Amino acid sequence: MYFEVAAFKDQVTIQWRLSSELPETHRFHKDKVDFDWNSIYIQVEDNRLEAGWKGWEMEPEPQPAISTPIDNNAYMHLFSGKFLIYLGGMPQIESNSISKGFYFIEKPRKQF
């Protein structure tokens, strides 16, 4: 299981795998955005993931850049605190582990 958010130049990629099914990948770009294009807002609610540049969620008729079904129970299980979560792209050392946050790759716990 994993959930990953990556940003490169004007493109954001959100990818996840919450079950044995194939990973989901979605992207959005800066393209003529009136919102804060350096902040990303993601919400998961009612088995739906919505995301875009910060500001879309405050509009009278919100139009997220991404709106797609997601297994809410599996998503909540991943972020339940039962898994070790690391900042993506960093060496796996104890000082970069966090219990919850924004950019994640789930790693299995060590068995002793």
C-alpha positions as CSV (number, residue, x, y, z in Angstrom):
1,M,0.0,0.0,0.0
2,Y,1.2,3.5,-0.7
3,F,0.1,7.1,-1.4
4,E,2.4,9.5,-3.2
5,V,2.3,13.1,-4.2
6,A,5.1,14.4,-6.4
7,A,5.5,17.9,-7.9
8,F,7.8,18.7,-10.8
9,K,7.8,22.2,-12.4
10,D,4.1,22.9,-13.2
11,Q,2.9,19.3,-12.9
12,V,1.6,17.4,-9.8
13,T,1.2,13.7,-9.9
14,I,-0.8,11.8,-7.3
15,Q,-0.4,8.0,-7.3
16,W,-1.7,5.3,-4.9
17,R,-2.1,1.6,-4.5
18,L,-4.5,0.7,-1.7
19,S,-5.2,-2.9,-2.6
20,S,-4.0,-5.7,-4.9
21,E,-5.4,-3.8,-7.9
22,L,-3.3,-1.8,-10.3
23,P,-2.0,1.6,-9.0
24,E,-4.0,4.7,-9.7
25,T,-2.2,7.7,-11.2
26,H,-3.6,11.2,-11.8
27,R,-1.9,14.5,-12.9
28,F,-2.7,18.1,-13.1
29,H,-0.9,21.2,-14.4
30,K,-0.6,24.9,-13.6
31,D,-2.4,25.9,-16.8
32,K,-3.9,29.4,-16.3
33,V,-4.6,28.8,-12.6
34,D,-6.0,31.7,-10.5
35,F,-5.3,29.8,-7.3
36,D,-2.2,29.4,-5.2
37,W,-0.2,27.3,-7.7
38,N,2.5,26.4,-5.2
39,S,0.2,24.8,-2.6
40,I,-1.8,21.6,-3.2
41,Y,-5.1,20.8,-1.5
42,I,-6.3,17.2,-1.3
43,Q,-9.4,15.9,0.3
44,V,-10.8,12.4,0.6
45,E,-14.4,12.2,1.5
46,D,-17.3,9.8,0.7
47,N,-15.1,7.4,-1.3
48,R,-13.9,10.3,-3.5
49,L,-10.5,11.9,-3.8
50,E,-10.5,15.5,-5.0
51,A,-7.3,17.6,-5.5
52,G,-6.0,20.7,-7.1
53,W,-4.1,23.9,-6.4
54,K,-5.1,25.5,-3.1
55,G,-8.1,27.7,-3.5
56,W,-10.4,25.5,-5.6
57,E,-12.1,24.2,-2.5
58,M,-13.2,27.7,-1.4
59,E,-15.0,28.5,-4.6
60,P,-18.9,28.7,-4.6
61,E,-18.9,25.8,-7.0
62,P,-15.6,23.9,-6.4
63,Q,-14.0,22.5,-9.5
64,P,-11.0,20.3,-8.4
65,A,-8.4,19.4,-11.0
66,I,-8.8,15.7,-10.0
67,S,-12.0,14.1,-8.9
68,T,-11.9,10.3,-8.8
69,P,-13.3,7.4,-6.8
70,I,-11.1,6.0,-4.0
71,D,-11.6,3.3,-1.4
72,N,-12.0,5.5,1.7
73,N,-11.6,2.6,4.1
74,A,-8.3,1.4,2.6
75,Y,-7.1,5.1,2.5
76,M,-7.9,5.6,6.1
77,H,-6.3,2.3,7.0
78,L,-3.0,3.4,5.3
79,F,-3.0,6.6,7.3
80,S,-4.2,5.0,10.6
81,G,-0.8,5.2,12.2
82,K,-0.3,1.4,12.0
83,F,2.3,1.8,9.2
84,L,5.6,3.4,9.2
85,I,5.5,6.3,6.7
86,Y,8.6,8.0,5.2
87,L,9.1,11.1,3.2
88,G,9.5,10.0,-0.4
89,G,12.9,10.1,-2.0
90,M,14.9,10.3,1.2
91,P,17.3,7.7,2.6
92,Q,15.6,5.3,5.0
93,I,16.9,6.5,8.3
94,E,15.1,6.9,11.7
95,S,15.2,10.7,11.7
96,N,13.0,11.1,8.6
97,S,10.1,8.9,9.7
98,I,6.9,10.6,10.6
99,S,3.5,9.2,11.8
100,K,1.3,11.3,9.5
101,G,1.9,13.9,6.8
102,F,1.5,14.9,3.2
103,Y,4.0,13.1,0.9
104,F,4.3,9.4,1.8
105,I,5.5,6.1,0.8
106,E,4.5,3.3,3.1
107,K,7.3,1.0,4.2
108,P,6.9,-2.4,6.0
109,R,7.8,-2.5,9.7
110,K,10.9,-4.4,10.7
111,Q,10.1,-7.7,12.5
112,F,12.2,-8.5,15.6
